[in-house]
Amino acid sequence: MNARFNPEEFVKERNEALFSLDEEKIRAYAKKYCVSLPENPKVFWGAVYKSIYNVTDAPQELKDKAKAWLEENGMSTKIKL
């Protein structure tokens, strides 16, 4: 990671990775920013779809897909800290 953190670039890259729904791209983004991701496929996709659903400016079609996937897999759309 760069010594100078650029939040706008972080968000832009995050959205590009998440919205692609490409596991390799998402994992590469996470590695670049030292974000740990689950190895379990269901938990991984749950985290991805939950993240997408909670991105304010995510495309509505993608938010709908995320919500449907989460509901079908018994997961909430809420992020708990």
PyMOL Python script that loads the backbone (N, CA, C, O; Angstrom):
from pymol import cmd

cmd.read_pdbstr("""\
ATOM      1  N   MET A   1       0.844  -1.178   0.000  1.00  0.00           N
ATOM      2  CA  MET A   1       0.000   0.000   0.000  1.00  0.00           C
ATOM      3  C   MET A   1       0.887   1.238   0.000  1.00  0.00           C
ATOM      4  O   MET A   1       1.958   1.250   0.608  1.00  0.00           O
ATOM      5  N   ASN A   2       0.437   2.261  -0.676  1.00  0.00           N
ATOM      6  CA  ASN A   2       1.190   3.509  -0.746  1.00  0.00           C
ATOM      7  C   ASN A   2       1.277   4.178   0.614  1.00  0.00           C
ATOM      8  O   ASN A   2       0.398   4.015   1.461  1.00  0.00           O
ATOM      9  N   ALA A   3       2.352   4.934   0.812  1.00  0.00           N
ATOM     10  CA  ALA A   3       2.524   5.674   2.056  1.00  0.00           C
ATOM     11  C   ALA A   3       1.434   6.734   2.200  1.00  0.00           C
ATOM     12  O   ALA A   3       1.029   7.054   3.317  1.00  0.00           O
ATOM     13  N   ARG A   4       0.966   7.270   1.101  1.00  0.00           N
ATOM     14  CA  ARG A   4      -0.085   8.294   1.132  1.00  0.00           C
ATOM     15  C   ARG A   4      -1.405   7.645   0.743  1.00  0.00           C
ATOM     16  O   ARG A   4      -1.594   7.227  -0.399  1.00  0.00           O
ATOM     17  N   PHE A   5      -2.297   7.567   1.688  1.00  0.00           N
ATOM     18  CA  PHE A   5      -3.600   6.962   1.453  1.00  0.00           C
ATOM     19  C   PHE A   5      -4.523   7.970   0.787  1.00  0.00           C
ATOM     20  O   PHE A   5      -4.672   9.094   1.267  1.00  0.00           O
ATOM     21  N   ASN A   6      -5.140   7.574  -0.309  1.00  0.00           N
ATOM     22  CA  ASN A   6      -6.063   8.428  -1.041  1.00  0.00           C
ATOM     23  C   ASN A   6      -7.458   7.815  -0.923  1.00  0.00           C
ATOM     24  O   ASN A   6      -7.754   6.835  -1.607  1.00  0.00           O
ATOM     25  N   PRO A   7      -8.324   8.376  -0.064  1.00  0.00           N
ATOM     26  CA  PRO A   7      -9.641   7.776   0.141  1.00  0.00           C
ATOM     27  C   PRO A   7     -10.500   7.713  -1.124  1.00  0.00           C
ATOM     28  O   PRO A   7     -11.266   6.765  -1.300  1.00  0.00           O
ATOM     29  N   GLU A   8     -10.385   8.703  -1.996  1.00  0.00           N
ATOM     30  CA  GLU A   8     -11.177   8.680  -3.229  1.00  0.00           C
ATOM     31  C   GLU A   8     -10.767   7.512  -4.115  1.00  0.00           C
ATOM     32  O   GLU A   8     -11.615   6.839  -4.702  1.00  0.00           O
ATOM     33  N   GLU A   9      -9.471   7.278  -4.209  1.00  0.00           N
ATOM     34  CA  GLU A   9      -8.964   6.158  -5.011  1.00  0.00           C
ATOM     35  C   GLU A   9      -9.372   4.822  -4.380  1.00  0.00           C
ATOM     36  O   GLU A   9      -9.737   3.883  -5.089  1.00  0.00           O
ATOM     37  N   PHE A  10      -9.310   4.742  -3.067  1.00  0.00           N
ATOM     38  CA  PHE A  10      -9.716   3.546  -2.331  1.00  0.00           C
ATOM     39  C   PHE A  10     -11.170   3.189  -2.660  1.00  0.00           C
ATOM     40  O   PHE A  10     -11.469   2.041  -2.988  1.00  0.00           O
ATOM     41  N   VAL A  11     -12.066   4.169  -2.573  1.00  0.00           N
ATOM     42  CA  VAL A  11     -13.486   3.943  -2.835  1.00  0.00           C
ATOM     43  C   VAL A  11     -13.710   3.587  -4.301  1.00  0.00           C
ATOM     44  O   VAL A  11     -14.486   2.682  -4.610  1.00  0.00           O
ATOM     45  N   LYS A  12     -13.035   4.293  -5.203  1.00  0.00           N
ATOM     46  CA  LYS A  12     -13.168   4.007  -6.640  1.00  0.00           C
ATOM     47  C   LYS A  12     -12.751   2.567  -6.937  1.00  0.00           C
ATOM     48  O   LYS A  12     -13.468   1.842  -7.627  1.00  0.00           O
ATOM     49  N   GLU A  13     -11.599   2.154  -6.419  1.00  0.00           N
ATOM     50  CA  GLU A  13     -11.111   0.791  -6.642  1.00  0.00           C
ATOM     51  C   GLU A  13     -12.010  -0.238  -5.964  1.00  0.00           C
ATOM     52  O   GLU A  13     -12.255  -1.312  -6.512  1.00  0.00           O
ATOM     53  N   ARG A  14     -12.506   0.095  -4.761  1.00  0.00           N
ATOM     54  CA  ARG A  14     -13.414  -0.818  -4.051  1.00  0.00           C
ATOM     55  C   ARG A  14     -14.653  -1.068  -4.888  1.00  0.00           C
ATOM     56  O   ARG A  14     -15.056  -2.213  -5.092  1.00  0.00           O
ATOM     57  N   ASN A  15     -15.259   0.019  -5.375  1.00  0.00           N
ATOM     58  CA  ASN A  15     -16.480  -0.125  -6.162  1.00  0.00           C
ATOM     59  C   ASN A  15     -16.231  -0.900  -7.450  1.00  0.00           C
ATOM     60  O   ASN A  15     -17.032  -1.757  -7.821  1.00  0.00           O
ATOM     61  N   GLU A  16     -15.139  -0.608  -8.131  1.00  0.00           N
ATOM     62  CA  GLU A  16     -14.816  -1.340  -9.359  1.00  0.00           C
ATOM     63  C   GLU A  16     -14.673  -2.828  -9.077  1.00  0.00           C
ATOM     64  O   GLU A  16     -15.183  -3.657  -9.830  1.00  0.00           O
ATOM     65  N   ALA A  17     -13.985  -3.167  -7.999  1.00  0.00           N
ATOM     66  CA  ALA A  17     -13.785  -4.578  -7.657  1.00  0.00           C
ATOM     67  C   ALA A  17     -15.112  -5.231  -7.278  1.00  0.00           C
ATOM     68  O   ALA A  17     -15.472  -6.270  -7.830  1.00  0.00           O
ATOM     69  N   LEU A  18     -15.839  -4.628  -6.342  1.00  0.00           N
ATOM     70  CA  LEU A  18     -17.103  -5.220  -5.898  1.00  0.00           C
ATOM     71  C   LEU A  18     -18.109  -5.335  -7.033  1.00  0.00           C
ATOM     72  O   LEU A  18     -18.718  -6.388  -7.223  1.00  0.00           O
ATOM     73  N   PHE A  19     -18.284  -4.265  -7.781  1.00  0.00           N
ATOM     74  CA  PHE A  19     -19.313  -4.247  -8.817  1.00  0.00           C
ATOM     75  C   PHE A  19     -18.995  -5.193  -9.972  1.00  0.00           C
ATOM     76  O   PHE A  19     -19.888  -5.561 -10.737  1.00  0.00           O
ATOM     77  N   SER A  20     -17.723  -5.589 -10.104  1.00  0.00           N
ATOM     78  CA  SER A  20     -17.343  -6.534 -11.159  1.00  0.00           C
ATOM     79  C   SER A  20     -17.849  -7.945 -10.872  1.00  0.00           C
ATOM     80  O   SER A  20     -18.043  -8.742 -11.789  1.00  0.00           O
ATOM     81  N   LEU A  21     -18.063  -8.248  -9.585  1.00  0.00           N
ATOM     82  CA  LEU A  21     -18.408  -9.601  -9.130  1.00  0.00           C
ATOM     83  C   LEU A  21     -17.387 -10.631  -9.604  1.00  0.00           C
ATOM     84  O   LEU A  21     -17.721 -11.799  -9.805  1.00  0.00           O
ATOM     85  N   ASP A  22     -16.156 -10.196  -9.778  1.00  0.00           N
ATOM     86  CA  ASP A  22     -15.048 -11.052 -10.203  1.00  0.00           C
ATOM     87  C   ASP A  22     -14.211 -11.366  -8.958  1.00  0.00           C
ATOM     88  O   ASP A  22     -13.554 -10.489  -8.398  1.00  0.00           O
ATOM     89  N   GLU A  23     -14.250 -12.632  -8.541  1.00  0.00           N
ATOM     90  CA  GLU A  23     -13.573 -13.010  -7.296  1.00  0.00           C
ATOM     91  C   GLU A  23     -12.090 -12.653  -7.307  1.00  0.00           C
ATOM     92  O   GLU A  23     -11.569 -12.151  -6.311  1.00  0.00           O
ATOM     93  N   GLU A  24     -11.412 -12.905  -8.411  1.00  0.00           N
ATOM     94  CA  GLU A  24      -9.978 -12.588  -8.481  1.00  0.00           C
ATOM     95  C   GLU A  24      -9.731 -11.090  -8.311  1.00  0.00           C
ATOM     96  O   GLU A  24      -8.817 -10.680  -7.595  1.00  0.00           O
ATOM     97  N   LYS A  25     -10.540 -10.291  -8.966  1.00  0.00           N
ATOM     98  CA  LYS A  25     -10.393  -8.840  -8.876  1.00  0.00           C
ATOM     99  C   LYS A  25     -10.679  -8.354  -7.443  1.00  0.00           C
ATOM    100  O   LYS A  25      -9.977  -7.484  -6.927  1.00  0.00           O
ATOM    101  N   ILE A  26     -11.700  -8.916  -6.817  1.00  0.00           N
ATOM    102  CA  ILE A  26     -12.044  -8.544  -5.443  1.00  0.00           C
ATOM    103  C   ILE A  26     -10.911  -8.932  -4.496  1.00  0.00           C
ATOM    104  O   ILE A  26     -10.527  -8.147  -3.629  1.00  0.00           O
ATOM    105  N   ARG A  27     -10.380 -10.133  -4.661  1.00  0.00           N
ATOM    106  CA  ARG A  27      -9.287 -10.578  -3.779  1.00  0.00           C
ATOM    107  C   ARG A  27      -8.016  -9.759  -4.010  1.00  0.00           C
ATOM    108  O   ARG A  27      -7.288  -9.479  -3.058  1.00  0.00           O
ATOM    109  N   ALA A  28      -7.741  -9.375  -5.244  1.00  0.00           N
ATOM    110  CA  ALA A  28      -6.562  -8.541  -5.531  1.00  0.00           C
ATOM    111  C   ALA A  28      -6.711  -7.173  -4.867  1.00  0.00           C
ATOM    112  O   ALA A  28      -5.754  -6.653  -4.294  1.00  0.00           O
ATOM    113  N   TYR A  29      -7.894  -6.599  -4.941  1.00  0.00           N
ATOM    114  CA  TYR A  29      -8.164  -5.313  -4.287  1.00  0.00           C
ATOM    115  C   TYR A  29      -7.944  -5.450  -2.775  1.00  0.00           C
ATOM    116  O   TYR A  29      -7.277  -4.621  -2.156  1.00  0.00           O
ATOM    117  N   ALA A  30      -8.517  -6.514  -2.194  1.00  0.00           N
ATOM    118  CA  ALA A  30      -8.397  -6.729  -0.755  1.00  0.00           C
ATOM    119  C   ALA A  30      -6.932  -6.899  -0.341  1.00  0.00           C
ATOM    120  O   ALA A  30      -6.502  -6.371   0.685  1.00  0.00           O
ATOM    121  N   LYS A  31      -6.183  -7.631  -1.139  1.00  0.00           N
ATOM    122  CA  LYS A  31      -4.763  -7.827  -0.840  1.00  0.00           C
ATOM    123  C   LYS A  31      -4.013  -6.488  -0.883  1.00  0.00           C
ATOM    124  O   LYS A  31      -3.192  -6.204  -0.011  1.00  0.00           O
ATOM    125  N   LYS A  32      -4.297  -5.678  -1.893  1.00  0.00           N
ATOM    126  CA  LYS A  32      -3.634  -4.380  -2.039  1.00  0.00           C
ATOM    127  C   LYS A  32      -3.840  -3.509  -0.808  1.00  0.00           C
ATOM    128  O   LYS A  32      -2.926  -2.802  -0.383  1.00  0.00           O
ATOM    129  N   TYR A  33      -5.040  -3.558  -0.235  1.00  0.00           N
ATOM    130  CA  TYR A  33      -5.368  -2.698   0.904  1.00  0.00           C
ATOM    131  C   TYR A  33      -5.355  -3.452   2.241  1.00  0.00           C
ATOM    132  O   TYR A  33      -5.865  -2.954   3.245  1.00  0.00           O
ATOM    133  N   CYS A  34      -4.772  -4.644   2.245  1.00  0.00           N
ATOM    134  CA  CYS A  34      -4.631  -5.444   3.475  1.00  0.00           C
ATOM    135  C   CYS A  34      -5.981  -5.693   4.155  1.00  0.00           C
ATOM    136  O   CYS A  34      -6.106  -5.594   5.375  1.00  0.00           O
ATOM    137  N   VAL A  35      -6.971  -6.013   3.348  1.00  0.00           N
ATOM    138  CA  VAL A  35      -8.302  -6.337   3.861  1.00  0.00           C
ATOM    139  C   VAL A  35      -8.436  -7.850   3.830  1.00  0.00           C
ATOM    140  O   VAL A  35      -8.281  -8.468   2.777  1.00  0.00           O
ATOM    141  N   SER A  36      -8.723  -8.448   4.973  1.00  0.00           N
ATOM    142  CA  SER A  36      -8.866  -9.902   4.991  1.00  0.00           C
ATOM    143  C   SER A  36     -10.262 -10.282   4.513  1.00  0.00           C
ATOM    144  O   SER A  36     -11.245  -9.605   4.815  1.00  0.00           O
ATOM    145  N   LEU A  37     -10.327 -11.363   3.771  1.00  0.00           N
ATOM    146  CA  LEU A  37     -11.588 -11.871   3.244  1.00  0.00           C
ATOM    147  C   LEU A  37     -11.743 -13.330   3.652  1.00  0.00           C
ATOM    148  O   LEU A  37     -10.752 -14.045   3.798  1.00  0.00           O
ATOM    149  N   PRO A  38     -12.984 -13.774   3.836  1.00  0.00           N
ATOM    150  CA  PRO A  38     -13.226 -15.178   4.202  1.00  0.00           C
ATOM    151  C   PRO A  38     -12.823 -16.128   3.074  1.00  0.00           C
ATOM    152  O   PRO A  38     -12.953 -15.803   1.894  1.00  0.00           O
ATOM    153  N   GLU A  39     -12.341 -17.288   3.453  1.00  0.00           N
ATOM    154  CA  GLU A  39     -12.001 -18.322   2.468  1.00  0.00           C
ATOM    155  C   GLU A  39     -13.234 -19.132   2.071  1.00  0.00           C
ATOM    156  O   GLU A  39     -13.331 -19.589   0.932  1.00  0.00           O
ATOM    157  N   ASN A  40     -14.174 -19.313   2.996  1.00  0.00           N
ATOM    158  CA  ASN A  40     -15.394 -20.059   2.715  1.00  0.00           C
ATOM    159  C   ASN A  40     -16.172 -19.335   1.622  1.00  0.00           C
ATOM    160  O   ASN A  40     -16.500 -18.159   1.787  1.00  0.00           O
ATOM    161  N   PRO A  41     -16.479 -20.007   0.506  1.00  0.00           N
ATOM    162  CA  PRO A  41     -17.145 -19.343  -0.620  1.00  0.00           C
ATOM    163  C   PRO A  41     -18.470 -18.673  -0.258  1.00  0.00           C
ATOM    164  O   PRO A  41     -18.723 -17.548  -0.688  1.00  0.00           O
ATOM    165  N   LYS A  42     -19.307 -19.333   0.515  1.00  0.00           N
ATOM    166  CA  LYS A  42     -20.600 -18.747   0.873  1.00  0.00           C
ATOM    167  C   LYS A  42     -20.404 -17.494   1.728  1.00  0.00           C
ATOM    168  O   LYS A  42     -21.085 -16.488   1.529  1.00  0.00           O
ATOM    169  N   VAL A  43     -19.489 -17.559   2.662  1.00  0.00           N
ATOM    170  CA  VAL A  43     -19.223 -16.415   3.534  1.00  0.00           C
ATOM    171  C   VAL A  43     -18.574 -15.289   2.728  1.00  0.00           C
ATOM    172  O   VAL A  43     -18.884 -14.117   2.938  1.00  0.00           O
ATOM    173  N   PHE A  44     -17.671 -15.645   1.806  1.00  0.00           N
ATOM    174  CA  PHE A  44     -17.039 -14.655   0.933  1.00  0.00           C
ATOM    175  C   PHE A  44     -18.094 -13.883   0.148  1.00  0.00           C
ATOM    176  O   PHE A  44     -18.118 -12.652   0.172  1.00  0.00           O
ATOM    177  N   TRP A  45     -18.973 -14.616  -0.552  1.00  0.00           N
ATOM    178  CA  TRP A  45     -19.993 -13.955  -1.372  1.00  0.00           C
ATOM    179  C   TRP A  45     -20.999 -13.217  -0.507  1.00  0.00           C
ATOM    180  O   TRP A  45     -21.531 -12.187  -0.921  1.00  0.00           O
ATOM    181  N   GLY A  46     -21.265 -13.725   0.681  1.00  0.00           N
ATOM    182  CA  GLY A  46     -22.128 -12.996   1.605  1.00  0.00           C
ATOM    183  C   GLY A  46     -21.522 -11.645   1.945  1.00  0.00           C
ATOM    184  O   GLY A  46     -22.222 -10.632   1.964  1.00  0.00           O
ATOM    185  N   ALA A  47     -20.222 -11.627   2.212  1.00  0.00           N
ATOM    186  CA  ALA A  47     -19.535 -10.367   2.518  1.00  0.00           C
ATOM    187  C   ALA A  47     -19.544  -9.429   1.317  1.00  0.00           C
ATOM    188  O   ALA A  47     -19.749  -8.224   1.467  1.00  0.00           O
ATOM    189  N   VAL A  48     -19.325  -9.974   0.137  1.00  0.00           N
ATOM    190  CA  VAL A  48     -19.324  -9.163  -1.085  1.00  0.00           C
ATOM    191  C   VAL A  48     -20.699  -8.549  -1.313  1.00  0.00           C
ATOM    192  O   VAL A  48     -20.815  -7.341  -1.519  1.00  0.00           O
ATOM    193  N   TYR A  49     -21.741  -9.375  -1.277  1.00  0.00           N
ATOM    194  CA  TYR A  49     -23.080  -8.866  -1.547  1.00  0.00           C
ATOM    195  C   TYR A  49     -23.566  -7.915  -0.453  1.00  0.00           C
ATOM    196  O   TYR A  49     -24.270  -6.946  -0.736  1.00  0.00           O
ATOM    197  N   LYS A  50     -23.191  -8.191   0.779  1.00  0.00           N
ATOM    198  CA  LYS A  50     -23.555  -7.286   1.869  1.00  0.00           C
ATOM    199  C   LYS A  50     -22.863  -5.937   1.668  1.00  0.00           C
ATOM    200  O   LYS A  50     -23.465  -4.887   1.890  1.00  0.00           O
ATOM    201  N   SER A  51     -21.619  -5.970   1.255  1.00  0.00           N
ATOM    202  CA  SER A  51     -20.884  -4.734   0.987  1.00  0.00           C
ATOM    203  C   SER A  51     -21.526  -3.957  -0.155  1.00  0.00           C
ATOM    204  O   SER A  51     -21.735  -2.749  -0.052  1.00  0.00           O
ATOM    205  N   ILE A  52     -21.837  -4.654  -1.241  1.00  0.00           N
ATOM    206  CA  ILE A  52     -22.472  -3.999  -2.389  1.00  0.00           C
ATOM    207  C   ILE A  52     -23.790  -3.355  -1.962  1.00  0.00           C
ATOM    208  O   ILE A  52     -24.059  -2.201  -2.296  1.00  0.00           O
ATOM    209  N   TYR A  53     -24.600  -4.096  -1.233  1.00  0.00           N
ATOM    210  CA  TYR A  53     -25.903  -3.585  -0.824  1.00  0.00           C
ATOM    211  C   TYR A  53     -25.767  -2.303  -0.004  1.00  0.00           C
ATOM    212  O   TYR A  53     -26.636  -1.433  -0.059  1.00  0.00           O
ATOM    213  N   ASN A  54     -24.695  -2.189   0.744  1.00  0.00           N
ATOM    214  CA  ASN A  54     -24.516  -1.048   1.628  1.00  0.00           C
ATOM    215  C   ASN A  54     -23.687   0.085   1.035  1.00  0.00           C
ATOM    216  O   ASN A  54     -23.410   1.063   1.729  1.00  0.00           O
ATOM    217  N   VAL A  55     -23.287  -0.020  -0.219  1.00  0.00           N
ATOM    218  CA  VAL A  55     -22.619   1.092  -0.901  1.00  0.00           C
ATOM    219  C   VAL A  55     -23.720   2.029  -1.387  1.00  0.00           C
ATOM    220  O   VAL A  55     -24.550   1.643  -2.209  1.00  0.00           O
ATOM    221  N   THR A  56     -23.725   3.237  -0.889  1.00  0.00           N
ATOM    222  CA  THR A  56     -24.788   4.193  -1.173  1.00  0.00           C
ATOM    223  C   THR A  56     -25.038   4.395  -2.659  1.00  0.00           C
ATOM    224  O   THR A  56     -26.187   4.420  -3.099  1.00  0.00           O
ATOM    225  N   ASP A  57     -23.976   4.538  -3.428  1.00  0.00           N
ATOM    226  CA  ASP A  57     -24.161   4.841  -4.849  1.00  0.00           C
ATOM    227  C   ASP A  57     -24.005   3.623  -5.760  1.00  0.00           C
ATOM    228  O   ASP A  57     -23.706   3.768  -6.945  1.00  0.00           O
ATOM    229  N   ALA A  58     -24.206   2.435  -5.213  1.00  0.00           N
ATOM    230  CA  ALA A  58     -24.180   1.229  -6.048  1.00  0.00           C
ATOM    231  C   ALA A  58     -25.374   1.257  -6.996  1.00  0.00           C
ATOM    232  O   ALA A  58     -26.441   1.753  -6.633  1.00  0.00           O
ATOM    233  N   PRO A  59     -25.205   0.730  -8.207  1.00  0.00           N
ATOM    234  CA  PRO A  59     -26.342   0.669  -9.139  1.00  0.00           C
ATOM    235  C   PRO A  59     -27.502  -0.115  -8.519  1.00  0.00           C
ATOM    236  O   PRO A  59     -27.291  -1.162  -7.906  1.00  0.00           O
ATOM    237  N   GLN A  60     -28.716   0.391  -8.681  1.00  0.00           N
ATOM    238  CA  GLN A  60     -29.889  -0.241  -8.056  1.00  0.00           C
ATOM    239  C   GLN A  60     -30.045  -1.697  -8.481  1.00  0.00           C
ATOM    240  O   GLN A  60     -30.402  -2.546  -7.664  1.00  0.00           O
ATOM    241  N   GLU A  61     -29.783  -1.989  -9.744  1.00  0.00           N
ATOM    242  CA  GLU A  61     -29.886  -3.371 -10.226  1.00  0.00           C
ATOM    243  C   GLU A  61     -28.951  -4.299  -9.446  1.00  0.00           C
ATOM    244  O   GLU A  61     -29.319  -5.427  -9.115  1.00  0.00           O
ATOM    245  N   LEU A  62     -27.753  -3.819  -9.160  1.00  0.00           N
ATOM    246  CA  LEU A  62     -26.782  -4.610  -8.407  1.00  0.00           C
ATOM    247  C   LEU A  62     -27.202  -4.727  -6.942  1.00  0.00           C
ATOM    248  O   LEU A  62     -27.029  -5.781  -6.330  1.00  0.00           O
ATOM    249  N   LYS A  63     -27.750  -3.653  -6.382  1.00  0.00           N
ATOM    250  CA  LYS A  63     -28.251  -3.705  -5.000  1.00  0.00           C
ATOM    251  C   LYS A  63     -29.393  -4.716  -4.890  1.00  0.00           C
ATOM    252  O   LYS A  63     -29.473  -5.467  -3.918  1.00  0.00           O
ATOM    253  N   ASP A  64     -30.272  -4.730  -5.889  1.00  0.00           N
ATOM    254  CA  ASP A  64     -31.380  -5.691  -5.894  1.00  0.00           C
ATOM    255  C   ASP A  64     -30.850  -7.121  -5.968  1.00  0.00           C
ATOM    256  O   ASP A  64     -31.345  -8.006  -5.271  1.00  0.00           O
ATOM    257  N   LYS A  65     -29.843  -7.345  -6.813  1.00  0.00           N
ATOM    258  CA  LYS A  65     -29.239  -8.679  -6.941  1.00  0.00           C
ATOM    259  C   LYS A  65     -28.593  -9.086  -5.613  1.00  0.00           C
ATOM    260  O   LYS A  65     -28.710 -10.233  -5.184  1.00  0.00           O
ATOM    261  N   ALA A  66     -27.914  -8.139  -4.973  1.00  0.00           N
ATOM    262  CA  ALA A  66     -27.260  -8.409  -3.692  1.00  0.00           C
ATOM    263  C   ALA A  66     -28.288  -8.778  -2.633  1.00  0.00           C
ATOM    264  O   ALA A  66     -28.108  -9.747  -1.895  1.00  0.00           O
ATOM    265  N   LYS A  67     -29.359  -8.011  -2.561  1.00  0.00           N
ATOM    266  CA  LYS A  67     -30.402  -8.274  -1.565  1.00  0.00           C
ATOM    267  C   LYS A  67     -31.035  -9.643  -1.797  1.00  0.00           C
ATOM    268  O   LYS A  67     -31.256 -10.399  -0.851  1.00  0.00           O
ATOM    269  N   ALA A  68     -31.322  -9.958  -3.051  1.00  0.00           N
ATOM    270  CA  ALA A  68     -31.925 -11.257  -3.380  1.00  0.00           C
ATOM    271  C   ALA A  68     -30.993 -12.401  -2.973  1.00  0.00           C
ATOM    272  O   ALA A  68     -31.440 -13.390  -2.392  1.00  0.00           O
ATOM    273  N   TRP A  69     -29.697 -12.265  -3.280  1.00  0.00           N
ATOM    274  CA  TRP A  69     -28.741 -13.327  -2.933  1.00  0.00           C
ATOM    275  C   TRP A  69     -28.680 -13.503  -1.421  1.00  0.00           C
ATOM    276  O   TRP A  69     -28.705 -14.626  -0.918  1.00  0.00           O
ATOM    277  N   LEU A  70     -28.600 -12.400  -0.706  1.00  0.00           N
ATOM    278  CA  LEU A  70     -28.523 -12.461   0.754  1.00  0.00           C
ATOM    279  C   LEU A  70     -29.765 -13.122   1.346  1.00  0.00           C
ATOM    280  O   LEU A  70     -29.659 -13.978   2.224  1.00  0.00           O
ATOM    281  N   GLU A  71     -30.928 -12.728   0.871  1.00  0.00           N
ATOM    282  CA  GLU A  71     -32.176 -13.318   1.369  1.00  0.00           C
ATOM    283  C   GLU A  71     -32.254 -14.804   1.048  1.00  0.00           C
ATOM    284  O   GLU A  71     -32.656 -15.603   1.894  1.00  0.00           O
ATOM    285  N   GLU A  72     -31.868 -15.181  -0.178  1.00  0.00           N
ATOM    286  CA  GLU A  72     -31.898 -16.596  -0.586  1.00  0.00           C
ATOM    287  C   GLU A  72     -30.953 -17.446   0.265  1.00  0.00           C
ATOM    288  O   GLU A  72     -31.174 -18.644   0.441  1.00  0.00           O
ATOM    289  N   ASN A  73     -29.908 -16.821   0.785  1.00  0.00           N
ATOM    290  CA  ASN A  73     -28.917 -17.550   1.576  1.00  0.00           C
ATOM    291  C   ASN A  73     -29.044 -17.291   3.069  1.00  0.00           C
ATOM    292  O   ASN A  73     -28.126 -17.583   3.836  1.00  0.00           O
ATOM    293  N   GLY A  74     -30.190 -16.738   3.482  1.00  0.00           N
ATOM    294  CA  GLY A  74     -30.485 -16.558   4.903  1.00  0.00           C
ATOM    295  C   GLY A  74     -29.619 -15.525   5.603  1.00  0.00           C
ATOM    296  O   GLY A  74     -29.361 -15.632   6.802  1.00  0.00           O
ATOM    297  N   MET A  75     -29.172 -14.530   4.859  1.00  0.00           N
ATOM    298  CA  MET A  75     -28.301 -13.506   5.437  1.00  0.00           C
ATOM    299  C   MET A  75     -28.995 -12.149   5.425  1.00  0.00           C
ATOM    300  O   MET A  75     -29.826 -11.866   4.562  1.00  0.00           O
ATOM    301  N   SER A  76     -28.646 -11.335   6.381  1.00  0.00           N
ATOM    302  CA  SER A  76     -29.177  -9.983   6.499  1.00  0.00           C
ATOM    303  C   SER A  76     -28.416  -9.030   5.593  1.00  0.00           C
ATOM    304  O   SER A  76     -27.276  -9.296   5.211  1.00  0.00           O
ATOM    305  N   THR A  77     -29.051  -7.924   5.255  1.00  0.00           N
ATOM    306  CA  THR A  77     -28.380  -6.871   4.485  1.00  0.00           C
ATOM    307  C   THR A  77     -27.596  -5.937   5.395  1.00  0.00           C
ATOM    308  O   THR A  77     -26.796  -5.132   4.917  1.00  0.00           O
ATOM    309  N   LYS A  78     -27.817  -6.037   6.694  1.00  0.00           N
ATOM    310  CA  LYS A  78     -27.182  -5.124   7.657  1.00  0.00           C
ATOM    311  C   LYS A  78     -25.740  -5.524   7.944  1.00  0.00           C
ATOM    312  O   LYS A  78     -25.398  -6.705   8.006  1.00  0.00           O
ATOM    313  N   ILE A  79     -24.911  -4.507   8.115  1.00  0.00           N
ATOM    314  CA  ILE A  79     -23.517  -4.723   8.510  1.00  0.00           C
ATOM    315  C   ILE A  79     -23.415  -4.437   9.999  1.00  0.00           C
ATOM    316  O   ILE A  79     -23.757  -3.347  10.458  1.00  0.00           O
ATOM    317  N   LYS A  80     -22.945  -5.418  10.743  1.00  0.00           N
ATOM    318  CA  LYS A  80     -22.789  -5.254  12.192  1.00  0.00           C
ATOM    319  C   LYS A  80     -21.314  -5.098  12.510  1.00  0.00           C
ATOM    320  O   LYS A  80     -20.475  -5.859  12.029  1.00  0.00           O
ATOM    321  N   LEU A  81     -21.016  -4.123  13.311  1.00  0.00           N
ATOM    322  CA  LEU A  81     -19.625  -3.892  13.712  1.00  0.00           C
ATOM    323  C   LEU A  81     -19.369  -4.441  15.082  1.00  0.00           C
ATOM    324  O   LEU A  81     -18.252  -4.340  15.589  1.00  0.00           O
TER     325      LEU A  81
END
""", "prot")
cmd.dss("prot")
cmd.show_as("cartoon", "prot")
cmd.util.cbc("prot")
cmd.orient("prot")
